[in-house]
Amino acid sequence: MNFPQRLIDGYGAFASGRLKAEQDRYRELSESGQAPEIMVIGCCDSRVAPEAIFDAGPGELFVARNIANLVPPYTPDGAQRAMSAALEFAVQALKVRHIVVLAHAQCGGIRAFAEEAAPLSPGDFIGRWIELLGPAAKVVGPRGDRSMTEYLTALEQQAAVSTLDNLMTFPCIKILVERGRLNLHAAYFGVATGDLWVHDKTQNKFVRVTPAKAFANPAF
């Protein structure tokens, strides 16, 4: 058996530590099922794990991850669409109250789009997927005098905001948002600093979250 030893070791630590501490919680979840109130749409990037960033326990977050944390607009054409299926389950079955689009710094997908990177394979699956960044790039505008870092940060953050627009093209999401039963959020994680930024709709900008603010506003 060539199963990764790192995973076996990790499971050993989990089984002797966290599993023991939360065994009752796992049993409860196995019997009652999951009922998370928050869905997080994150990037596949291994440095940006929502459960770690938000210190979430089992059953607390419903997480869907893909390259550059994107969501295609609603397209009921019968094609197999992983993100649409995840959203449908989160909203219709789990009845989550919040959807958080979690963007992050140093996103490889965003950089590939900005640099018009060559395809990694003949299928160019990444290239076709990140075409979804087009609307965000239009909002951000040309790079101009900005450094590449500044430009990429602006594009990373705007991509999360534009993804909220795509979420609103889903009829079930739009109806629930308008009825006040579902809230959409954009957030941004600094990989190097560990800072978390949340998009403030009234100011139309990202605001850094501090622990004091987080505890004072638990409904975020």
PyMOL commands that set and color helices and strands:
alter all, ss='L'
color gray80, all
select helices_A, chain A and resi 5-16+18-21+23-32+50-53+67-69+82-93+108-114+125-140+148-167+171-178+211-216
alter helices_A, ss='H'
color red, helices_A
select strands_A, chain A and resi 38-43+61-66+98-104+183-189+196-200+205-209
alter strands_A, ss='S'
color yellow, strands_A
deselect
rebuild
show_as cartoon
